[in-house]
Amino acid sequence: MKKISFFLMASVCMPLLAQSQAASGTTPPNASKTGFSVACLSKTPWNTPDGVPYRQVPGANLGVTSFELLDNNRAAFLSDATSEILIIDKTSGRTQSKFAVVPAPRDFVYDQGFFFVLGENQVTVYTEQGSAVKNMAFPDGLKGVGRIFRYNNATWLLLPSGNCMLLAADDGLSNTAIYKGWITSSGNFINTAITGHNTYSVAVHTVDGKDLVQTFPTDKKVAGVYVVGSTANRIMLDVQTYVTESPICVERHLVSISMSGSEIGELKSDLHVPDLYYVLSDKELSVAPDGTVIEMITTTQGVVLVSLTETELSRALTYPPELLSAKYHFNDHLVQVREQK
């Protein structure tokens, strides 16, 4: 296994290489007409006084499980190593402030100056100073949920099944009904399904009540398809395909699909994201309001945030080769639990 040096982290912020349209695991040749251009936003090292904490426990590597961009100058990480939110300066990558949250947090979102933190059986709301101001409990049957979302002044649970539930609105409205698909910032509900060895479908329930469905082919067997987010004219997906099935090895592609009010269009962009997972994270990809995708990459040296912006394919800049080739998965480096005699 190739070891990642600190130079690799720094190289993410250097001029990158132009993308080629080769070796896509999700689309036939020449299907993409645009590409994602990669730019570094920040890099923060592990276990320094102003960095982010990392620790190993039997059966798990703990570090950052989620992230949020707060404004043009700041980002925040949710640490499951110390159960804290850390607010960082994006330019320096240094931690500016931090505060404790519920034990074993899973995900969080930032909305209108408040942090909404997902715990085992509740969502707790914190101010930027770390004061807890509200708790929203949810049924025991939903304890396995790992993601939350904020839309239209309401808090939603994004369920592992690919569906979602409105937990509570700021005006007090709550609803335990399950909605098909994940709610996204466009107001559309997006649902995906594997429909064959080399096909998957995307279904959209739009804000104005239309139901749209489209099927897409892949050149490798589909392992999973996950919703990243959507805008008024784009759907962003994390499409995973098998490299080998025994042992299991998959590659991930960030895929952009065009959409109008009346139909799901064609696949527009496809980017092979690095196979780097130093810690297990619940949220690694997120769509900003302007349609830019933000990615969190965990390396052996720290956490890197990059922006992925759609542009003409000839102008798209991808990750440096060192980042793409340096594969690392936390499952291969776990501290083993000693057997009890």
Secondary structure in CASP SS format (residue, H / E / C, confidence):
PFRMAT SS
TARGET T0000
AUTHOR 0000-0000-0000
METHOD secondary structure of the structure
MODEL  1
M C 1.00
K C 1.00
K C 1.00
I C 1.00
S C 1.00
F H 1.00
F H 1.00
L H 1.00
M H 1.00
A H 1.00
S H 1.00
V C 1.00
C C 1.00
M C 1.00
P C 1.00
L C 1.00
L E 1.00
A E 1.00
Q C 1.00
S C 1.00
Q C 1.00
A C 1.00
A C 1.00
S C 1.00
G C 1.00
T C 1.00
T C 1.00
P C 1.00
P C 1.00
N C 1.00
A C 1.00
S C 1.00
K C 1.00
T E 1.00
G E 1.00
F E 1.00
S E 1.00
V E 1.00
A E 1.00
C E 1.00
L E 1.00
S E 1.00
K E 1.00
T E 1.00
P E 1.00
W E 1.00
N C 1.00
T C 1.00
P C 1.00
D C 1.00
G C 1.00
V E 1.00
P C 1.00
Y C 1.00
R E 1.00
Q E 1.00
V E 1.00
P E 1.00
G C 1.00
A E 1.00
N E 1.00
L E 1.00
G C 1.00
V E 1.00
T E 1.00
S E 1.00
F E 1.00
E E 1.00
L E 1.00
L C 1.00
D C 1.00
N C 1.00
N C 1.00
R E 1.00
A E 1.00
A E 1.00
F E 1.00
L E 1.00
S E 1.00
D C 1.00
A C 1.00
T C 1.00
S C 1.00
E E 1.00
I E 1.00
L E 1.00
I E 1.00
I E 1.00
D E 1.00
K C 1.00
T C 1.00
S C 1.00
G C 1.00
R C 1.00
T E 1.00
Q E 1.00
S E 1.00
K E 1.00
F E 1.00
A E 1.00
V C 1.00
V C 1.00
P C 1.00
A C 1.00
P C 1.00
R C 1.00
D E 1.00
F E 1.00
V E 1.00
Y E 1.00
D E 1.00
Q C 1.00
G C 1.00
F E 1.00
F E 1.00
F E 1.00
V E 1.00
L E 1.00
G C 1.00
E C 1.00
N C 1.00
Q E 1.00
V E 1.00
T E 1.00
V E 1.00
Y E 1.00
T C 1.00
E C 1.00
Q C 1.00
G C 1.00
S C 1.00
A E 1.00
V E 1.00
K E 1.00
N E 1.00
M E 1.00
A E 1.00
F C 1.00
P C 1.00
D H 1.00
G H 1.00
L H 1.00
K C 1.00
G C 1.00
V C 1.00
G C 1.00
R E 1.00
I E 1.00
F E 1.00
R E 1.00
Y E 1.00
N C 1.00
N C 1.00
A E 1.00
T E 1.00
W E 1.00
L E 1.00
L E 1.00
L C 1.00
P C 1.00
S C 1.00
G C 1.00
N C 1.00
C E 1.00
M E 1.00
L E 1.00
L E 1.00
A E 1.00
A E 1.00
D C 1.00
D C 1.00
G C 1.00
L C 1.00
S C 1.00
N C 1.00
T C 1.00
A C 1.00
I E 1.00
Y E 1.00
K C 1.00
G C 1.00
W E 1.00
I E 1.00
T C 1.00
S C 1.00
S C 1.00
G C 1.00
N C 1.00
F E 1.00
I E 1.00
N E 1.00
T E 1.00
A E 1.00
I E 1.00
T E 1.00
G E 1.00
H C 1.00
N C 1.00
T E 1.00
Y E 1.00
S E 1.00
V E 1.00
A E 1.00
V E 1.00
H E 1.00
T C 1.00
V C 1.00
D C 1.00
G C 1.00
K C 1.00
D E 1.00
L E 1.00
V E 1.00
Q E 1.00
T E 1.00
F E 1.00
P E 1.00
T C 1.00
D C 1.00
K C 1.00
K C 1.00
V E 1.00
A E 1.00
G E 1.00
V E 1.00
Y E 1.00
V E 1.00
V E 1.00
G E 1.00
S E 1.00
T C 1.00
A C 1.00
N C 1.00
R E 1.00
I E 1.00
M E 1.00
L E 1.00
D E 1.00
V E 1.00
Q E 1.00
T E 1.00
Y E 1.00
V E 1.00
T E 1.00
E E 1.00
S C 1.00
P C 1.00
I E 1.00
C E 1.00
V E 1.00
E E 1.00
R E 1.00
H E 1.00
L E 1.00
V E 1.00
S E 1.00
I E 1.00
S E 1.00
M E 1.00
S C 1.00
G C 1.00
S C 1.00
E C 1.00
I E 1.00
G E 1.00
E E 1.00
L E 1.00
K E 1.00
S E 1.00
D E 1.00
L E 1.00
H E 1.00
V C 1.00
P C 1.00
D C 1.00
L E 1.00
Y E 1.00
Y C 1.00
V C 1.00
L C 1.00
S C 1.00
D C 1.00
K C 1.00
E C 1.00
L E 1.00
S E 1.00
V E 1.00
A C 1.00
P C 1.00
D C 1.00
G C 1.00
T C 1.00
V E 1.00
I E 1.00
E E 1.00
M E 1.00
I E 1.00
T E 1.00
T C 1.00
T C 1.00
Q C 1.00
G E 1.00
V E 1.00
V E 1.00
L E 1.00
V E 1.00
S E 1.00
L E 1.00
T E 1.00
E E 1.00
T E 1.00
E E 1.00
L H 1.00
S H 1.00
R H 1.00
A C 1.00
L E 1.00
T E 1.00
Y C 1.00
P C 1.00
P H 1.00
E H 1.00
L H 1.00
L H 1.00
S H 1.00
A C 1.00
K C 1.00
Y E 1.00
H E 1.00
F H 1.00
N H 1.00
D H 1.00
H H 1.00
L C 1.00
V E 1.00
Q C 1.00
V C 1.00
R C 1.00
E C 1.00
Q C 1.00
K C 1.00
END
